[in-house]
Amino acid sequence: MDQMVNLCDELDASLVLERPRLVGLCARLTNNPQVAEDLAQETLLEAWRHLSERRDKQKFSQWLSGIARNVCLRWLRKQGKDTAHLASLPDYLDSGDIEQENQFADNFDLEIQLERKELIELLDRALALLPAEMRSLLVERYVLESPLGEVASRLGIDTSVAAMRLQRGKLALRRVLATKFEQEMISYSLGTTYTVGVSGWEETRLWCDICGQHHFRGRYDRVGGELWLTCPACCPDPKDFIMHTHGLYILGGVKGYKPALTRVYNWGHNYYQPNLLSSTIPCPVCGQPNRLYRGPSEHPDLSPWHRNRHGLFHLCEHCSPPRSSWSSLEFLVLALPEGRNFQKEHPRIRWLPASEIETEGRPAIVTTFESVTNQDRFVVVSALDTYEVLRIEEGGR
């Protein structure tokens, strides 16, 4: 009996820490952030009911992820939606540890390091430089996501032979990408030619979305899940930064700058949007409620770039040491699904100074991003007191 009580206490503490990650996972699995909270809660309840079935204490997160996948699969089926993509989910959604196929392919897992859209676009050019048979094998496995057994059967060879040829293909593709597409690979952190200055910042291929004139410089601790982005023009102080994210529950398993930034935007949208109308927000680490502050702030924990900018701020004194979190209004706007789409269509954008207006009888603030190349604009009108979206305008000037 005492053992069961201890297990229950342990589970209670662990679930608090896992909840933010599960919300993000359910949002990605269903592509529906609105239902993610409910599905995460259902996952936690199901985990509680099946506590006795947990065998490996060291794989608690993987166990919960498996339950979440089943919960999301049931939800998708009820909605009559396609569930095929759940059958072959990348392993990194279930585990923070990624096993490499062998020592020759170390740190080169295409399914992890490239987002699907960018993978296809880049491979289209790189694969054209490989022999036809090798190209066909890689496309079958990594683009069409066919199981290795099916690929081997289609080629009329043993699975072990297919695996060996696949490995050779990956190595050949790696050489092509490293030599012919070196600059494109930098944004995925797969290249080997980063120049790290005395400050520790690396040059990336991501354009600063504030000025649109310089590439972001970054520092990325992939083991600890800590990402920093800065801009030489927007942040002349070498200690200043535009973005700082720290948490394996957000960045676990992601190695490249571009996929990492996408993960941060997706997490930020799922975390902040449901809490905009509340006076408190749960700490993403310990789950305890924190007071949510809105508006410009001069809090000493804020970096120079963030001070006196519109945004959200909260400080968790339950964590040791106390943990502060800040997200600018510009970040909240780009984290919207419409904002992410605009940025995909216009990789080089700039922020235009915000303006305050009155709309629908309430004070509001207008946040605008403009394409550097063709002046298309993405305009979001937010309530000044809550930052909830009142309307979105897209299109030309």
N, C-alpha and C positions, 0 to 999 in steps of 0.2 A: 504493500500500500504506500509506504513512504517513497519507494522508488517511483511509483506512478505520479505522486505529488511533485517530486523533484523534476520529473520529465515535463509535467505540465507547466511548472514555473519556468523551466528552461525554454519551453516552446513559446510561452507568453512573451518573454524577453526577446527571443529571436524574431518573432513575427513583427514586432514593432520596427525592428531594423530592416526587415525584408519588404515591408509594405510599399515604400516608394518605388523600389525596383520592380515589384510585381505590377504596379500600376503602369509603369513604362513598358514592361514586357507585354501586358495585355493590350495596350494601345498599339504596339507594333504588330502583334499577331493578328489583330482584328482590323487594323487601320481605322479604328474608331475611338478616338480619345474620350468621347462622351460616355462610353459604357465601360471604360477601363477601370474606374473606381469600383463599380459594382462587381465586375468580374474578378478583380483582385480580392474583394471581400469574400466572394464565393470560394475563391481558391483557399483563403485562410480558414474558412469554415470547414471545407473539405479536408484540409490538412489536419485540423483538430480531430475530426471524426476518424481519421485513419492514422492517428498517432502511433498505434501499435505496429503498423506496417513499416515504419521507418527503420531501416537496417543499418545504414552507415551514417553515423553522426557527423562525419567529416564532409558529407555530401548533402548537407541540409538544403543549400540553395538550389542544387540540381534537382533534388526531390520536389521542392516547391515549384520549380520551373516546369517539371513534368506534369504536375497537377494543373498548373495554369494553362499549359498547352491543351490538355484534355477539356478543361472548362471552356476555353475559347473555341475549340473545335465544336463542342456541343452548341455553343451560342451561334456560331456561323451556320451550322446545319439548320437550326431553327429559323434562321433568317433566310434560308435558301441561298446562301452565298457559297462561292467556290472555296473549297477547303484543300485543294491540291497542294498549295504552297506550304501547308502545315506538315505535310508528310515528309518533307525533306528540309526541315529547318536547319540552318547552320548550327553546328555544335556549340558555338560561342554563346547562344542564347540559353543554353542549359549549363554551361560551365565556364568559370573564369580561366580554367587551364585548358590550353589547346595543345593536343599532341601532334607533333609534326610527323609527316609520313616517313621520313628518315633523315639522316644527318645532312644529306645533300640538298634537301629542300628546306633547310632550317630558315625560319623567318620569311618564308615566301608562300603563304597560303592565300591563294587568289580569292577564295570565298570569304575570307575575313577582311583582307586589306583593301579591297575595292568594293565600292557600292555597285549594285547590279547595272545601273544605267551607264556609269562611267566605265565599268568593266567591258561591256559590249562595245562601246565606242572605241576604246583603246585597243581591244583585241582585234577589231575589224582591220585596223591598220597593221598591227604587229603580226597577226596570224598570216597575213598575205605574204609575209617574207619567209614562212616555214614551208617544208615539203607538204604536199597535199594530204598524205596519210596521217602525218603528225597533226596537221591542222584539224582534220576531221575528228581525230580522237579527242583533242582538247575541247573542241566545240561541243561534242556529244556530252562530255563529262561536266564541263564548267559553265557552259552557256545554256544548253538544254537541260542540264542537271540530271542526266540519265544515270541510274545506279551503275556501278562498275561492272556488276554481273551482266546487266543488259548490254552494255557496250561490248564486253568480251564476246557475248553470244552473237551479237550482230556482226562482229568481225570474224567469227569462227575461230577464236583462240581461247586459251585458258585464261582464267581471271588473273593468275599470277603474271602471265605474259603481258596482259593488258595493263596491269599495274606498273610493270617495268617500263613499257613503252610510254605510259602516261608520265612517269617520272622523268624519262628522257625528254619528253615533250615540254614539260614544265621547265627543265633546266635550259633547253634551247630557247624557249620563250623568254625566260629570265635574261639570257644574254642579249636577245634582240631588244627587249625593253630597256636594259641598262645601257646599251650602246646607241640605238637608233632613236629612242624616245626618252632620253635622260631627263630633259626638262619637265616633261609631263609627269614623270615618276616622282619628282620632288614633292609634289603636293600629296602623294600617298605615303611618303616616308619610306619608299622602297629604294630610292637612289642612294648612292654612296658618296656624293660630292657636296654635301652640305658644308657651308662655311660657317663655323661657329666662332663668333667674335669673343672678345675678352669678357663681355657681359653675359655670355652663355646663350644669347639669342641666335636662332637659326633663321635663315631666309626661307620663306615658303612661297608657293605659287598662288596663294589665296589673296585676292585683292581686299584691301581694307574697305569695309562697307560704310565707313564714315566719310573719308575724303575721296576714295576711288582713285587715288593717284599713286599709291604705293602698295607693295605687297606686304601682307602681315609678316612680322617676325614672330617666331614661336619658341616656346620651351615646352617639351612634352615628356613627362616621366610616365612611360607606358606601364611600368611595374606598379607604381603607386597610384596611377590614374589621376595625374595632375597636369592640367593644360593651361598655358599662358599664351595670350596673343597680344601683340602691341603693334603700333605703327610709328615709324620714325618721324612722321609729320604731325600726327595727332598727339603723340606722347613724346615730346623731345626729352623729357626727363628719363634717363635710362632705367630708373626704378619704377616708372609708371607703366600701366597696362590698360587695355580695353576689356580684356576678358581673362578671368581666372576661375577655373573649375577644378574642384578637388574631390574625387570620389570614384572608387571602382564600381559603385552601384550605377554610375552613369557611363563610365568609359571602359569598363572591364572588357578585354578582348579586342579593343580597337587600337590599331597601330598607326594609322595615317592621320595627318592633320585634317584632311577634308572629311573623311568619315567621322572623325572625332567631333568636328564642329557640327556636323549634321546631328549626331547623337545628343550634343548639348542643347541644340535648338529644340529637338523633339522632347527631350526631358523637361526643358524649361516651360514649354507650352503645356504639357500634361500636369506639371507641378503648380504653376502659378494661376492659370486660367480658372480652375475650380475654386480658388480661394480669393479672387479679386474683390468680392463683395463682403468678405469676412474681415473681422478686426484681428483675427489670429490666423496663424498658418503653422502646420506641424513641421518641426525640425526634420529635414530629410535624413538625418543620421539617427537621432534617438527617438523621434516621433512625438516629443513633448510640444505642447502649443507655445508658440512665440507671438508676441505682439507684432503686427504687420504695420510698418510705417510707409507712407506714400509721400511723394513730392521731393523737391530738392532737399539735400541734407549736407551738413558739414561734419558728420560723424568722423572721428579720427581714424576709424578702421577703413574708411573709404580711400581709394587711391585718388591722386589729384584729378585724373580725368573724370572720375565719377562724382566728385563733389559738386553740389549745386546743380545736378542734372535731375530731371524727372525720372523717377524709378521707384522700385520697391526695396525696402531694407528690413531685415530682422536679425536679431541677435539671440542665440540660444545660450543661456547661462546654465542650462542643465548639463551641457557637454563640458568635458574637461580636456583641454582648456575651452573657454567659451568660443563658440563658432558663429561668425557673422556671415550673412549672405546678402548680396546686392545684385539686382538686375535692373538695367536701365530701361526706359520706355522704348528706346530704339531696339533693344534686344527683344522685348515683348512683342513688338510689331513684326519683326522679321521672323520670330518663332511661330507666328500664325501660319496655318497651312497655306493661305493666300500669299503670305510673305515669302515662304519657302519656294513656292512656285515661281514668284516673280524673280527671286534670286537665281533660280535654276535657268530661267529664260534669259536673264541678264546678269552674267557672272561679275560684271564690273559696274557697281552702283555707288552712289554717294548720297549722304544724308543732307537734306536741306533744313535750314533753321526752322524750329518749330514755331507755331503761332497759336495764340489762345483766342477762341471765339465763343459765341453763345449759339447753341443749336437745340431745338426742341425744348426751349425754356431752361436749359442748364448750361453751366460753364463747361467748355470742352477744350481739348488741345489737339492740334493737327500735326501729325508726324508724316513726313514725306521722304521717300527715297526715289532717286532719279537715275535712270540708266546713263552711264557716261557716253555710250556709243550712239544712242538714238533718241535720248531725252524722254523715253517712256517713263511714266511715273506710277508709283504705288502710294496711295494716300489713305491714311487711317485716321478717322476722327474718334477720339477716345474721351470718355467722361473725365473731367479734370480731377474729381475727388476719388474715383475708384480705378481709373484706367480701363474700365470695361469698354469694349468696342461698340460704338454707336453706329458707324457705317464705314464701308470700305469703298474706295474709288480706284479703279485701275484704267490704264490706257494712256493715250498720248497727252500732250500738254494741253 
